[in-house]
Amino acid sequence: MSRQILQFVAVTEGGRAFDIEFPLHPETRSAQSVSDLVTRLLEVISAHVQDGGEVSDGDILQALAMTAAIRGRMVGGEPATLKDLTGQLYDEAWQAVTGAHEYPAGRA
């Protein structure tokens, strides 16, 4: 059985774009919900950065890691199993972004 793919385009403030194909977990209920959540999370991060506070890329990555850990713990399953699943999902997402096609974003 082939896995569902979530196609996602990310555009940086610096004018770079990435075409990313994320493999979805076989038990994904809604690819659209996953896409919507990723988009909203990125929008919140961008808004926070634009508000001007002192935040580094490392701070953002740390906050995302903490959020994933908290959400995983809230699921209520076996902590070791959830840690392994979170790590697997992260590794697959990282592979997708590092393999993504990068190009200059078009300007309107």
C-alpha positions in Angstrom: 0.0 0.0 0.0 1.5 3.4 -1.0 1.5 6.2 1.5 -0.4 9.4 1.0 1.7 12.4 0.2 1.1 15.9 1.4 2.4 18.4 -1.2 3.4 21.7 0.5 5.0 24.8 -0.8 7.0 26.9 1.8 8.2 30.4 0.9 10.8 32.2 3.0 10.9 35.9 3.8 14.2 35.9 1.8 12.4 34.9 -1.4 13.2 31.2 -1.6 10.5 28.6 -2.1 10.5 24.8 -1.4 8.3 22.2 -3.0 8.0 19.6 -0.3 6.3 16.2 -0.5 5.6 14.9 3.0 4.8 11.2 3.4 1.8 10.9 5.7 1.6 8.3 8.4 -0.7 5.5 7.3 -3.2 6.3 10.1 -3.6 9.9 9.1 -7.3 10.8 9.2 -7.2 14.0 7.3 -4.4 15.3 5.0 -6.3 18.6 4.8 -6.3 19.0 8.6 -2.5 18.3 8.7 -1.9 20.8 5.9 -4.1 23.4 7.7 -2.3 22.9 11.0 1.1 23.2 9.4 0.0 26.4 7.7 -1.5 27.9 10.8 1.5 27.0 12.9 3.9 28.7 10.4 1.6 31.8 10.3 1.7 32.1 14.1 5.5 31.8 14.1 5.8 34.4 11.4 3.5 36.8 13.2 5.4 36.3 16.5 8.7 37.1 14.7 7.2 40.2 13.0 6.0 41.5 16.4 9.7 42.2 17.0 10.5 40.4 20.2 13.9 38.9 20.7 13.5 35.5 19.2 16.1 33.4 17.4 15.6 30.5 15.0 17.0 28.3 17.8 14.3 29.6 20.1 11.6 28.7 17.6 13.0 25.2 17.1 13.2 24.7 20.8 9.5 25.9 21.3 8.4 23.5 18.5 10.2 20.6 20.1 8.6 21.4 23.5 5.2 21.7 21.9 5.5 18.3 20.1 6.6 16.7 23.4 3.8 18.2 25.4 1.2 17.3 22.8 2.6 13.7 22.6 2.3 13.4 26.4 -1.2 14.7 26.3 -2.2 11.8 24.0 -2.1 9.5 27.0 -0.3 6.5 25.6 2.9 4.8 26.5 5.5 7.6 26.7 8.3 5.5 25.1 6.0 4.5 22.2 4.9 8.1 21.6 8.5 9.3 21.8 9.4 6.8 19.1 6.5 7.8 16.9 7.3 11.5 17.3 10.9 10.8 16.4 9.9 8.8 13.3 7.5 11.5 12.2 10.2 14.1 12.6 12.8 12.1 10.8 10.5 11.6 7.8 9.5 15.3 7.7 13.2 16.3 7.9 14.0 13.9 5.0 11.2 15.5 3.0 12.4 19.1 3.5 16.0 18.3 2.9 15.0 16.6 -0.4 12.7 19.4 -1.5 13.2 21.3 -4.7 14.4 24.8 -3.8 14.0 27.8 -6.2 13.6 31.6 -6.2 10.0 32.5 -5.3 8.2 34.4 -8.1 7.2 38.0 -7.5 3.9 39.4 -8.6 
